[in-house]
Amino acid sequence: MERTNVLVKTFFLSLVLTLFFGCKGGNEKNNVAQESTASWQVDFFDDFDTFNEDNWQDQMIWVNNEDQCYVPDGQFNTREVSNGTLKLRVVDLGEKRPCDNLDVKTGAQHPETQYVAGRIISKNRKEFIKGKWTVRLKVENSGQPGMFPAWWLLGALNNEPPVEDDDETVCWPLTGSGEIDVFEHHSDGGSNHYAARAIVSLGECQSGDWQGKMLVQEATLDEFHDYSVEWDGNDLVFRLDETEVYRAEDQGGNYPEPLFAILNFAKINDSPMTQNWEMEVDWIKHEYKNEK
């Protein structure tokens, strides 16, 4: 009888330890990501266990003369949330179909195309003034002709659809509609690189300097990395896995407005695709500086 009790106790102790350490290991990644430090406090975190419509909405627009058509609601498997990550894809349908995306400059309708893709924004959902934004993501098989995945920020007064508030009247890239690119992979430069930049407004609608405050950085894009931007005084600091890789000096003050996040995968030219493309996003967060 005593031996039986020992066995029972041992069994339950083993079960408790297994559950405890198993749960701890499964949540370790997200716990670390959400952890606040002495100087930074997390005020927004999405680990994509689901697609949370309180955080995101689709955006169907035509920009940069891109070849794909953005579609809503994950049509054609262009957007998927599974196994704790978000997947945004460019999908080749094999034949052309109508596209209702409109050019944000001219209002012209996108021509028929066989390529569809996913694009989501936190506009009117999650918008923050300054602080620090971070996204953990990867892009496999980078460098294929036409690839153009990105994670970036845009001013909340931007006048591009969807327009939901009366103050969304400012054209890109004027103050109120400024742009910061935290991760942008343009296939023209080959594989395993990305650009980070602050776009300098030239004072007119649709007029910005893309090159003056830009870094092109090597990275193993098929592995998860943390891509972030933070305000440090009047500078913008871009980090790769928490290591500073670029400082855009005296640019932070050009973005006094709330900013929202954009995650998208575009096809920048008419090169044929040999396979569907995917950007996988593990999580996104925003932090604010604790001045106490």
WODAQUI-V17287 format. One record per residue. RES is the residue in one letter. PHI is phi in whole degrees, -180 to 180 (999 if undefined). PSI is psi in radians with two decimals (999 if undefined). D_CENTER is the distance of its C-alpha to the mean C-alpha in Angstrom with 2 decimals. Layout:
# WODAQUI-V17287
RES	PHI	PSI	D_CENTER
RES	PHI	PSI	D_CENTER
This chain:
# WODAQUI-V17287
M	999	-0.74	60.65
E	-65	-0.72	59.39
R	-64	-0.67	57.68
T	-62	-0.77	55.97
N	-61	-0.71	54.63
V	-62	-0.76	53.30
L	-63	-0.73	51.56
V	-63	-0.81	50.07
K	-63	-0.72	48.86
T	-63	-0.71	47.43
F	-62	-0.85	45.61
F	-67	-0.61	44.04
L	-64	-0.74	43.14
S	-64	-0.70	41.41
L	-63	-0.80	39.58
V	-62	-0.78	38.36
L	-65	-0.70	37.21
T	-62	-0.82	35.42
L	-64	-0.74	33.56
F	-64	-0.91	32.77
F	-74	-0.52	31.46
G	-65	-0.80	29.78
C	-66	-0.69	27.79
K	-62	-0.77	27.11
G	-66	-0.68	25.77
G	-66	-0.50	23.54
N	-103	0.01	21.83
E	-58	-0.77	21.91
K	-59	-0.90	18.29
N	-70	-0.58	17.01
N	-63	-0.74	19.93
V	-65	-0.75	19.09
A	-64	-0.65	15.45
Q	-85	-0.13	16.81
E	-67	2.25	19.79
S	-86	2.64	20.68
T	-112	-3.12	22.66
A	-62	-0.52	25.60
S	-105	-0.41	23.62
W	-119	2.42	20.21
Q	-122	2.25	19.93
V	-77	2.18	17.00
D	-119	-0.05	16.87
F	-153	2.27	13.74
F	-148	2.25	12.55
D	-131	2.02	11.22
D	-101	0.19	12.11
F	56	0.74	11.97
D	-69	-0.52	15.71
T	-140	3.01	15.71
F	-92	1.88	13.79
N	-93	1.91	14.58
E	-73	-0.16	15.50
D	-75	-0.27	16.15
N	-107	-0.49	12.45
W	-138	2.68	11.15
Q	-143	2.73	12.90
D	-74	2.68	12.92
Q	-132	2.07	13.33
M	-112	1.63	16.01
I	-137	2.93	16.84
W	-117	2.08	18.18
V	-136	2.78	17.17
N	57	0.36	18.13
N	56	0.59	20.72
E	-66	2.67	18.27
D	-87	-0.36	20.20
Q	-90	2.91	18.25
C	-115	2.17	18.51
Y	-76	2.38	15.71
V	-125	2.67	17.23
P	-90	2.89	16.88
D	59	0.45	17.20
G	69	0.39	16.17
Q	-55	2.52	19.28
F	60	0.43	20.40
N	65	0.53	18.05
T	-78	-0.34	15.00
R	-139	2.25	13.05
E	-143	2.40	14.31
V	-116	2.05	14.04
S	-157	2.58	16.63
N	52	0.61	17.80
G	79	0.24	15.23
T	-137	2.75	12.07
L	-97	2.34	9.95
K	-117	2.15	10.83
L	-112	2.28	9.88
R	-129	2.71	12.92
V	-107	2.19	15.19
V	-119	2.30	18.63
D	-91	1.98	22.00
L	-81	-0.21	24.41
G	88	-0.33	27.38
E	-150	2.66	28.78
K	-72	2.59	27.85
R	-142	2.79	27.25
P	-63	2.64	27.00
C	-131	2.28	23.74
D	-97	0.11	23.62
N	-67	2.42	20.71
L	-111	2.47	22.21
D	-64	2.23	21.83
V	-71	-0.30	20.61
K	-91	-0.80	23.34
T	-109	-0.32	26.30
G	83	0.01	25.80
A	-67	2.59	26.76
Q	-87	2.45	25.75
H	-60	2.37	23.85
P	-68	2.91	26.51
E	-57	2.52	26.85
T	-151	2.68	24.58
Q	-95	0.03	24.39
Y	-112	2.30	20.64
V	-127	2.72	18.18
A	-154	2.98	14.42
G	-111	2.47	11.65
R	-149	2.17	9.41
I	-127	2.65	8.44
I	-137	2.67	8.54
S	-99	0.27	9.81
K	-56	2.32	12.65
N	61	0.24	15.94
R	-120	-1.09	14.52
K	-131	1.84	12.84
E	-132	2.40	13.57
F	-140	2.59	14.78
I	-93	2.10	17.05
K	54	-2.49	16.43
G	82	-2.44	16.18
K	-146	2.24	13.47
W	-111	2.43	9.71
T	-140	2.41	8.55
V	-130	2.39	6.06
R	-105	2.10	8.35
L	-152	2.97	7.92
K	-149	2.73	10.54
V	-134	1.99	11.80
E	-85	2.69	15.50
N	56	0.78	18.19
S	-67	2.86	16.45
G	88	0.01	18.57
Q	-71	2.43	19.83
P	-53	2.18	21.05
G	98	-0.22	18.72
M	-61	2.38	15.40
F	-155	1.09	12.58
P	-82	2.66	9.03
A	-157	2.65	6.42
W	-131	2.16	3.46
W	-154	3.06	6.03
L	-125	2.58	8.45
L	-142	2.55	11.53
G	-64	2.46	14.83
A	-72	-0.17	15.82
L	-92	0.13	19.09
N	-55	2.41	17.64
N	-95	0.19	20.13
E	-85	2.60	18.14
P	-67	2.66	18.29
P	-77	2.37	18.00
V	-104	2.08	20.31
E	-121	-0.31	21.45
D	-121	2.66	22.99
D	-65	-0.41	25.87
D	-89	0.09	24.31
E	-86	1.26	21.49
T	-126	0.06	23.68
V	-97	2.28	22.25
C	-84	2.66	21.49
W	-67	2.46	18.92
P	-109	0.71	19.00
L	-67	2.83	21.72
T	-56	2.24	21.46
G	107	-0.36	19.79
S	-138	0.60	17.44
G	-74	2.75	16.33
E	-124	2.36	13.29
I	-127	2.13	11.61
D	-98	2.04	9.66
V	-92	-0.60	8.37
F	-148	2.10	7.86
E	-144	2.05	9.68
H	-106	1.93	12.07
H	-104	2.13	15.10
S	-66	-0.28	17.66
D	-59	-0.46	20.58
G	-89	0.08	20.39
G	89	-2.96	20.78
S	-84	2.89	19.01
N	55	0.88	17.40
H	-152	2.82	16.20
Y	-151	2.86	13.32
A	-112	2.52	13.59
A	-130	2.41	12.65
R	-161	2.76	14.46
A	-109	2.11	15.70
I	-81	2.17	17.08
V	-89	2.11	20.62
S	-67	2.38	22.06
L	-100	0.21	25.45
G	90	0.04	26.71
E	-134	2.72	26.58
C	-58	2.42	24.39
Q	61	0.47	22.35
S	-130	1.83	23.55
G	-143	2.67	21.34
D	-93	1.95	21.73
W	-85	-0.35	18.91
Q	-104	-0.47	20.85
G	-64	-0.56	22.61
K	-125	1.07	19.93
M	-132	2.51	17.96
L	-119	2.39	17.77
V	-109	2.11	17.67
Q	-123	2.38	17.23
E	-76	2.52	18.34
A	-164	2.65	16.50
T	-83	1.62	17.12
L	-68	-0.38	14.06
D	-81	0.07	15.60
E	-116	2.63	15.46
F	-67	2.34	12.91
H	-139	2.75	12.17
D	-97	2.12	10.76
Y	-113	2.11	9.13
S	-138	2.80	10.09
V	-137	2.45	11.88
E	-141	2.70	14.88
W	-91	2.18	17.87
D	-125	1.69	21.12
G	63	-2.13	23.93
N	-100	0.15	23.46
D	-102	2.72	21.26
L	-106	2.19	17.56
V	-111	2.12	17.05
F	-100	2.33	14.36
R	-126	2.57	14.49
L	-119	2.00	14.11
D	52	0.77	15.11
E	72	0.02	16.55
T	-96	2.24	18.69
E	-65	2.20	18.79
V	-116	-0.29	18.40
Y	-161	2.47	18.61
R	-126	2.01	19.97
A	-89	1.68	19.92
E	-70	2.45	23.18
D	60	0.47	24.16
Q	-107	-0.33	20.89
G	-61	-0.61	19.70
G	-71	-0.19	22.37
N	-79	-0.03	21.12
Y	-128	1.19	18.40
P	-79	-0.25	20.61
E	-83	2.81	18.92
P	-61	2.55	16.38
L	-121	2.58	12.81
F	-117	2.79	10.17
A	-94	2.57	6.37
I	-130	2.31	5.34
L	-125	2.14	3.63
N	-154	2.78	6.92
F	-128	1.99	9.63
A	-110	2.92	12.66
K	-120	1.90	16.18
I	-83	-0.24	17.51
N	-146	-3.07	21.18
D	-96	0.37	23.80
S	-62	2.47	24.17
P	-68	2.62	25.00
M	-99	2.48	22.77
T	-100	-0.24	24.45
Q	-161	2.83	21.99
N	-70	2.63	18.94
W	-108	2.66	15.57
E	-146	2.33	12.76
M	-110	2.18	9.31
E	-108	2.20	9.56
V	-113	2.12	7.29
D	-80	-0.86	9.90
W	-163	2.89	8.84
I	-137	2.55	7.26
K	-149	2.75	10.04
H	-124	2.48	11.78
E	-130	2.67	15.27
Y	-120	2.69	18.25
K	-79	2.24	21.17
N	-87	1.87	24.29
E	-86	-0.05	27.09
K	-71	999	29.90
